[in-house]
Amino acid sequence: MNTAVSVPDAADTRRRIFAIVASASGNLVEWYDFYVYSFLALYFASEFFPEGDTTTQLLNAAAIFAAGFLMRPIGGWLFGRIADRVGRKRSMLISVTMMCAGSLVIAILPTYQTIGIFAPLLLLLMRLIQGLSVGGEYGTTATYMSEVALAGRRGFFGSFQYVTLIGGQLLAVLVLVVLQQFLDEAQLRAWGWRIPFAIGGVAAVIALYLRSSLHETSTAEARGREEAGSLAGLWRHHRRAFLIVLGYTAGGSLIFYTFTTYMQKYLVNTAGFGKEVASLTMTVVLLVYMLMQPIFGALSDRIGRRNSMLIWSSLSILTTVPLLSAIGRTSNAVNAFLLVTAALAIVSFYTSVSGIVKAEMFPAEVRALGVGFAYAIGNAVFGGTAEYAALWFKSVGEESWFFWYVTAMMGVAFISALLMPDARRHGYLQGEGTVD
């Protein structure tokens, strides 16, 4: 493998930074649109699922949230193939367009009272479309950012994928907090929940414009190879890398969604916080978490991605049960903030390098497919069901079993991290440094 890397000039550096910003803006909008569903579920669940108590309604809403995740493997395959065979830019443009359409439809969707069973069915359909979109978004954006980032600083630049991914969550909960200041609960349940979806649809149009100016990072040679974007080629030549990525993605997705999207409901349903207090607490938590990412990404450039992964998985095994138990018992918002932030500081060893650590495992001709498809499977099976699993354990009176389930999956992530190669010596991105 050629390890010679050309030193970029000032103009090239500016172009790369702009590409990171432009691709990240689309990533932020995509994840905002996807996460706003979870944060607004407390208000619209009864509009689409009128029967049962609050936990039952949230379970139904969480089931549709999980169904959106089940489309991710298809999206990871489809958009990964497009990105590897046609180009990263084309793939990202299509995905953000689909997300835009899904959000705009949900914003005007009639409720159960108006059209009966067709309301939750149409909601499910839109979430399936959005799940397909976001299933392709992660792998292509992670690949694009890893390829456009400056060599030697890929951990730092690659961390901005999760800056915008978390930023999407933060923006979603921030919009909710603002609405809670101006609308009462009855108004939010009746029509206020539609506003964030409309905002997401409009923002996606802006992201589409920004992404249209991106440069392509894949080469014509890589796109023209026989096995470009091929599942058969990926499995035949890169099976071990695929399984390693799948292993630590399963644990990473589960613990990420546990301490982010589910945590708002956990603070309300288990710790007993009011909805407004829980939303405000998570807003501050997500802001701090977002700002952590470049710091941990830069740290990975110094200590190596494999070491970051080992630190994350081992600390998570030791602390998940104590932290979740303590959060569930606290009645103080400051304590809750500190405990959730501590958990997410540990998770940051993973999330800051989540995209780059996967991209370094695959060559250019199957990189988007390898990253996106492995991530989508692990994320769909374990991340997408995190809320549902947690709520189910609570509904049967064994909530603490969920804590041990998360811990067990972090054991799988630790084994995967042990098996992964040190990208400083064996990473496929070594020697790559051009932008077409």
C-alpha positions in Angstrom: 0.0 0.0 0.0 1.4 3.4 -0.9 1.7 5.5 2.3 2.9 8.7 0.7 0.5 11.5 1.5 0.8 14.9 -0.3 0.7 18.0 1.9 -2.4 20.0 1.0 -2.0 23.7 0.2 -4.1 26.5 1.7 -6.7 26.4 -1.0 -7.1 22.6 -0.8 -7.4 22.9 3.0 -10.2 25.5 2.7 -12.0 23.3 0.1 -11.8 20.3 2.4 -13.1 22.3 5.4 -16.0 23.7 3.3 -16.8 20.1 2.1 -16.9 19.0 5.8 -19.3 21.9 6.6 -21.6 21.3 3.6 -21.9 17.6 4.1 -22.3 18.1 7.9 -25.2 20.5 7.4 -27.1 17.9 5.5 -26.3 15.3 8.1 -27.6 17.6 10.8 -30.9 18.1 9.0 -31.3 14.3 8.3 -30.8 13.4 12.0 -33.0 16.3 13.2 -35.8 15.0 11.1 -35.3 11.5 12.3 -35.0 12.3 16.0 -37.8 14.9 16.3 -40.2 11.9 16.1 -38.8 10.4 19.3 -38.8 13.7 21.3 -42.4 14.6 20.1 -43.8 11.1 20.8 -44.8 12.2 24.4 -47.3 14.6 22.7 -48.5 12.9 19.5 -48.6 9.3 20.6 -52.2 9.7 21.9 -53.2 11.3 18.6 -52.3 8.2 16.6 -52.8 5.5 19.3 -55.7 6.7 21.5 -56.2 3.5 23.5 -54.3 2.4 26.5 -52.2 4.2 29.2 -49.2 6.4 28.6 -46.7 3.6 28.6 -48.8 1.6 26.1 -49.1 4.6 23.8 -45.3 5.2 24.0 -44.7 1.6 23.3 -46.8 1.9 20.1 -44.9 5.0 19.1 -41.6 3.4 19.9 -42.6 0.4 17.7 -42.9 2.7 14.7 -39.6 4.4 15.7 -38.1 0.9 15.7 -39.7 0.0 12.3 -38.0 3.0 10.8 -34.7 1.4 11.9 -35.6 -1.9 10.2 -35.4 0.0 6.9 -31.8 1.0 7.6 -30.1 -2.2 6.3 -31.9 -1.7 3.0 -30.9 1.9 3.0 -27.3 1.1 3.9 -27.1 -1.4 1.1 -28.9 0.7 -1.5 -27.2 4.0 -0.8 -23.8 2.3 -0.2 -24.1 0.7 -3.6 -25.0 4.1 -5.2 -22.1 5.8 -3.4 -19.5 3.2 -4.4 -20.7 2.8 -8.0 -22.1 6.3 -8.9 -20.6 8.6 -6.3 -20.8 9.8 -2.7 -22.4 13.2 -3.7 -25.2 11.6 -5.6 -26.0 9.3 -2.8 -26.2 12.1 -0.2 -28.4 14.2 -2.4 -31.0 11.5 -2.8 -31.1 10.6 0.9 -31.7 14.2 2.0 -34.5 14.6 -0.5 -36.3 11.5 0.8 -36.0 12.7 4.4 -37.4 16.1 3.4 -40.5 14.5 1.8 -41.1 12.3 4.9 -41.0 15.2 7.3 -43.3 17.4 5.3 -45.9 14.6 5.0 -45.9 13.9 8.7 -46.4 17.6 9.4 -49.7 17.5 7.7 -50.8 14.0 8.5 -54.4 13.5 9.7 -54.8 11.8 13.1 -56.6 8.7 14.2 -59.7 10.7 15.1 -59.9 11.9 11.4 -59.0 8.9 9.3 -58.9 6.0 11.8 -56.4 3.2 11.3 -55.0 4.9 8.2 -53.4 7.5 10.4 -50.9 5.2 12.2 -50.4 3.3 8.9 -49.4 6.4 7.0 -47.2 7.5 9.9 -45.5 4.1 9.6 -45.0 4.5 5.9 -43.4 7.9 6.3 -41.1 6.5 9.0 -40.1 3.6 6.7 -39.1 6.1 4.0 -37.2 8.2 6.5 -35.5 5.0 7.8 -34.4 4.1 4.3 -33.0 7.6 3.9 -31.1 7.8 7.1 -29.9 4.2 6.6 -28.0 5.5 3.6 -27.0 8.8 5.2 -24.7 7.5 7.9 -22.5 5.3 5.7 -22.1 7.7 2.8 -21.5 10.8 5.1 -19.0 8.9 7.2 -17.2 7.7 4.1 -17.3 11.2 2.5 -15.9 12.9 5.6 -13.2 10.3 6.1 -12.0 10.8 2.5 -12.1 14.5 2.5 -10.5 15.0 5.9 -6.8 15.9 6.3 -4.5 13.0 6.9 -3.2 13.0 10.5 -6.3 14.9 11.6 -9.0 12.5 10.4 -10.2 11.8 13.9 -10.8 15.5 14.6 -12.5 16.2 11.3 -14.4 12.9 11.2 -15.8 13.8 14.7 -18.0 16.4 13.1 -20.3 13.7 11.8 -21.4 13.1 15.3 -21.3 16.8 16.1 -24.1 17.2 13.6 -25.7 13.9 14.4 -26.0 15.0 18.1 -26.7 18.5 16.8 -29.8 17.0 15.1 -30.9 15.6 18.4 -30.1 18.9 20.2 -32.0 21.0 17.7 -35.0 18.6 17.9 -35.2 18.9 21.7 -34.4 22.6 21.6 -37.3 23.2 19.3 -39.5 21.3 21.7 -38.3 23.3 24.7 -39.1 26.6 22.8 -42.6 25.3 21.9 -43.2 24.3 25.6 -42.6 27.9 26.6 -45.3 29.3 24.2 -47.8 26.4 24.0 -49.6 24.5 26.8 -49.8 20.7 26.8 -53.3 20.6 25.1 -52.0 22.8 22.2 -48.9 20.7 21.8 -51.0 17.5 21.7 -53.6 19.0 19.3 -51.3 20.7 16.7 -48.1 22.0 18.1 -46.2 18.8 17.5 -46.5 19.3 13.8 -44.3 22.5 13.8 -41.0 20.7 14.3 -41.7 18.3 11.4 -42.5 21.3 9.1 -39.2 23.0 10.2 -37.3 19.9 9.3 -38.8 19.6 5.9 -37.9 23.2 5.0 -34.4 22.9 6.4 -33.8 19.8 4.3 -34.4 21.9 1.2 -31.5 24.2 2.3 -29.3 21.2 3.0 -30.0 19.9 -0.5 -28.8 23.2 -2.0 -25.6 23.1 0.1 -24.8 19.5 -0.8 -25.2 20.2 -4.5 -21.9 22.2 -4.3 -19.9 19.3 -2.9 -16.9 17.8 -4.7 -16.8 14.0 -5.3 -14.2 12.1 -3.3 -14.4 8.7 -5.0 -12.3 8.2 -8.1 -13.6 6.9 -11.5 -11.1 4.0 -11.2 -12.6 2.9 -7.8 -16.2 3.3 -9.1 -15.4 1.3 -12.2 -14.0 -1.7 -10.4 -16.0 -5.0 -10.9 -16.7 -5.3 -7.1 -17.6 -1.7 -6.5 -20.7 -1.6 -4.3 -21.0 -5.4 -4.4 -22.3 -7.3 -1.4 -20.7 -10.5 -2.8 -17.3 -8.7 -3.1 -17.6 -7.2 0.4 -18.4 -10.5 2.0 -15.8 -12.5 0.0 -12.8 -10.2 0.7 -13.8 -8.2 3.8 -15.9 -10.5 5.9 -13.8 -10.1 9.0 -13.9 -6.3 8.9 -17.6 -6.4 8.3 -18.3 -8.6 11.3 -16.0 -6.5 13.5 -17.8 -3.3 12.5 -21.1 -5.0 13.1 -20.0 -6.1 16.6 -19.0 -2.7 17.9 -21.9 -0.9 16.1 -24.4 -3.1 18.0 -23.1 -2.1 21.4 -22.4 1.5 20.3 -25.9 2.1 18.9 -27.6 0.6 21.9 -25.7 2.6 24.5 -25.9 5.8 22.4 -29.7 5.6 22.1 -30.1 4.6 25.8 -28.4 7.8 27.0 -29.8 10.1 24.4 -33.3 9.6 22.8 -34.6 7.2 25.5 -33.1 9.2 28.4 -35.8 11.9 28.1 -38.5 9.3 28.6 -36.5 7.6 31.4 -36.3 10.8 33.3 -40.0 11.3 33.0 -41.3 7.7 33.5 -38.7 6.4 36.0 -37.0 9.3 37.8 -40.3 11.2 37.9 -39.2 14.5 36.3 -41.8 16.8 34.6 -41.7 16.7 30.8 -40.4 20.3 30.6 -37.6 19.7 33.2 -36.6 16.5 31.4 -36.5 18.2 28.0 -34.5 21.1 29.4 -32.0 18.8 31.1 -31.5 16.8 28.0 -31.0 20.0 25.9 -28.1 21.0 28.1 -26.7 17.4 28.2 -26.8 17.2 24.4 -25.1 20.5 24.0 -22.2 19.5 26.2 -22.0 16.1 24.5 -21.9 17.7 21.1 -19.0 19.9 22.1 -17.1 16.9 23.5 -16.8 15.2 20.0 -13.9 17.2 18.5 -11.9 16.9 21.7 -12.2 13.1 21.8 -11.7 12.9 18.0 -8.5 14.9 18.3 -7.4 12.6 21.1 -7.9 9.5 18.8 -5.4 11.1 16.4 -2.8 10.9 19.2 -3.6 7.7 20.9 -5.1 5.7 18.0 -8.6 4.7 17.2 -8.3 1.2 18.5 -7.2 2.5 22.0 -10.2 4.9 22.0 -12.5 1.9 21.3 -11.0 -0.2 24.0 -11.3 2.6 26.6 -14.9 3.2 25.6 -16.1 -0.4 25.7 -14.3 -1.4 29.0 -15.4 1.7 30.9 -19.0 1.2 29.6 -19.0 -2.4 30.9 -18.0 -1.1 34.4 -20.3 1.9 34.6 -23.6 1.3 32.7 -25.5 -0.4 35.5 -24.4 2.0 38.3 -25.1 5.1 36.2 -28.5 4.0 35.0 -29.5 3.0 38.5 -28.4 6.3 39.9 -30.2 8.3 37.3 -33.4 6.4 37.9 -33.2 7.2 41.7 -32.3 10.9 41.4 -34.9 13.7 41.9 -32.5 16.5 41.3 -32.1 17.9 37.7 -28.4 18.9 38.3 -27.5 15.4 39.5 -29.3 13.9 36.5 -27.4 16.3 34.2 -24.0 15.3 35.7 -24.8 11.5 35.6 -26.0 11.5 32.0 -23.1 13.7 30.9 -20.6 11.4 32.6 -22.1 8.4 30.7 -21.9 10.3 27.4 -18.3 11.4 28.1 -17.5 7.7 28.1 -19.6 7.1 25.0 -17.7 9.9 23.3 -14.6 7.7 23.0 -16.7 5.8 20.4 -19.1 8.4 18.8 -16.3 10.8 18.0 -14.6 8.2 15.9 -17.6 6.2 14.9 -17.5 7.0 11.2 -13.7 7.1 10.7 -13.1 3.9 12.6 -15.4 2.1 10.2 -14.1 3.8 7.0 -10.5 2.8 7.8 -11.6 -0.9 7.7 -12.6 -0.9 3.9 -11.0 0.0 0.6 -12.6 2.7 -1.6 -14.6 0.5 -3.9 -16.7 -1.0 -1.0 -16.2 1.6 1.7 -19.6 3.2 1.7 -21.3 -0.1 1.4 -19.1 -1.7 4.1 -19.6 1.2 6.5 -23.3 1.8 5.8 -24.6 -1.8 5.6 -22.7 -3.0 8.7 -23.8 0.1 10.7 -27.4 -0.1 9.5 -27.8 -3.8 10.6 -26.3 -3.2 14.0 -28.1 0.0 14.5 -31.5 -1.3 13.3 -31.4 -4.5 15.5 -30.0 -2.9 18.7 -30.2 0.9 18.4 -33.7 1.1 16.9 -35.1 -1.3 19.5 -33.4 0.4 22.5 -36.5 2.4 23.6 -38.9 -0.5 23.0 -36.7 -2.9 24.9 -36.3 -0.5 27.8 -40.1 0.3 28.0 -40.9 -3.4 27.7 -38.7 -4.4 30.6 -40.3 -1.6 32.6 -43.8 -2.7 31.7 -43.1 -6.2 33.1 -41.6 -4.8 36.2 -38.0 -5.7 35.5 -36.5 -2.4 34.4 -33.0 -3.2 35.7 -32.7 -6.2 33.3 -32.4 -3.6 30.5 -29.3 -2.2 32.2 -27.6 -5.6 32.1 -28.7 -6.1 28.5 -26.8 -2.9 27.6 -23.8 -4.1 29.6 -23.7 -7.5 27.8 -23.7 -5.8 24.4 -20.8 -3.6 25.5 -19.0 -6.9 26.2 -19.5 -7.7 22.5 -18.2 -4.3 21.6 -15.1 -4.8 23.7 -14.3 -8.1 22.0 -14.8 -6.5 18.6 -12.4 -3.6 19.6 -9.8 -6.2 20.6 -10.0 -7.8 17.2 -9.8 -4.7 15.1 -6.5 -3.7 13.5 -4.5 -0.6 14.4 -5.5 1.8 11.6 -2.2 3.7 12.0 -0.5 0.7 10.4 -3.2 -1.2 8.6 -5.9 1.4 7.8 -7.1 1.6 4.2 -7.3 5.4 4.3 -3.5 5.6 4.7 -2.1 7.1 1.5 -5.4 8.5 0.4 -5.6 12.3 0.3 -7.0 13.7 -2.9 -10.4 15.2 -3.8 -11.6 15.1 -7.4 
